[in-house]
Amino acid sequence: MITCHVTYKIHPAKTADFEVYARAWIPLVERFGGKHHGYFLPHEGPNDLAFAAFSFPSLAAYEVYRTESAADPDCNAVYDFAVRTKCILRYDRHFLRPVLDGDLLGIREHQA
């Protein structure tokens, strides 16, 4: 599994527009076989940073999503909304390998 973590620099006066964008992308990622873990908007601290995380079974599956979503009318409409409202100033993607289950036994083995 691969998780894409996105850091957004958003326009502080356009957080409501960014939330519209975010809510639209969640079902689109899932339509293409991903699992969206949500968007995280400013609350306390910097008012221009937001985050998102979503996973695909593999980097190859993510690449299929990128290709197919680029041709999808709904995806293009959401992208156009962000461009039109200028709610996103920039973004950075990072690909991570998630650890989703615990294992206390592993630490005990390393203590011996």
C-alpha positions in Angstrom: 0.0 0.0 0.0 1.1 3.6 -0.7 -0.3 6.7 0.9 -0.1 10.1 -0.7 0.2 12.9 1.8 -0.5 16.3 0.4 0.4 19.6 2.1 -1.6 22.6 0.7 -0.8 26.2 1.1 -4.2 27.7 0.8 -5.5 31.3 0.6 -6.5 32.1 4.2 -9.6 34.1 3.0 -10.8 31.2 0.9 -10.9 28.3 3.3 -14.6 27.8 2.6 -13.8 27.4 -1.1 -11.0 24.9 -0.3 -13.5 22.9 1.9 -15.9 22.7 -1.1 -12.9 21.4 -3.2 -11.9 18.9 -0.5 -15.4 17.5 0.0 -15.6 16.9 -3.8 -12.3 15.0 -4.0 -13.0 12.5 -1.3 -15.6 10.5 -3.3 -13.6 10.9 -6.5 -10.5 9.3 -5.1 -12.7 6.4 -3.8 -14.3 6.1 -7.2 -10.9 5.3 -8.7 -10.1 2.6 -6.1 -8.4 4.7 -3.4 -9.2 5.1 0.3 -9.4 8.7 1.3 -8.3 9.4 4.9 -9.7 12.9 4.9 -8.7 16.6 4.6 -7.5 18.5 7.6 -8.2 22.3 7.4 -6.7 25.1 9.6 -8.2 25.4 13.1 -5.4 26.6 15.5 -2.0 27.6 14.2 -1.2 28.7 10.7 -4.3 29.7 8.7 -2.9 28.9 5.3 -2.0 25.2 5.7 -4.2 22.2 5.0 -3.4 18.5 4.6 -4.9 15.4 2.9 -4.0 11.7 2.9 -5.3 8.9 0.7 -4.0 5.4 -0.1 -3.9 3.1 -3.1 -2.9 -0.6 -3.1 0.3 0.3 -5.0 2.1 3.1 -6.7 1.0 1.6 -10.0 -2.7 1.8 -8.9 -2.1 5.5 -8.0 -0.6 6.1 -11.4 -3.8 4.6 -13.0 -5.9 6.9 -10.8 -3.8 9.9 -12.0 -4.2 9.0 -15.7 -7.9 8.2 -15.5 -8.8 11.1 -13.3 -7.2 13.5 -15.7 -9.8 12.5 -18.3 -12.8 12.4 -15.9 -15.3 15.3 -16.3 -16.1 15.4 -12.5 -12.4 15.6 -11.6 -11.8 18.3 -14.2 -14.7 20.3 -12.8 -13.3 20.1 -9.2 -9.8 21.1 -10.5 -11.3 24.0 -12.5 -13.2 25.2 -9.3 -9.9 25.4 -7.5 -8.3 27.3 -10.3 -11.2 29.7 -10.6 -11.5 30.4 -6.9 -7.7 30.5 -6.4 -8.1 28.8 -3.1 -5.0 26.7 -3.5 -1.7 28.6 -3.8 0.5 25.5 -4.0 0.8 21.9 -2.9 3.4 19.3 -2.3 2.9 15.5 -2.5 4.8 12.9 -0.5 4.4 9.2 -0.8 4.6 7.2 2.3 4.3 3.6 3.4 1.7 3.4 6.2 2.0 1.4 9.4 -1.6 0.6 10.3 -1.4 -2.1 12.9 0.3 -2.4 16.2 2.7 -5.0 17.5 3.8 -4.8 21.1 5.6 -8.2 20.8 8.1 -6.7 18.3 9.4 -4.2 20.9 9.7 -7.0 23.5 11.8 -9.0 21.2 14.2 -6.0 20.8 14.5 -5.6 24.6 16.0 -9.0 25.2 
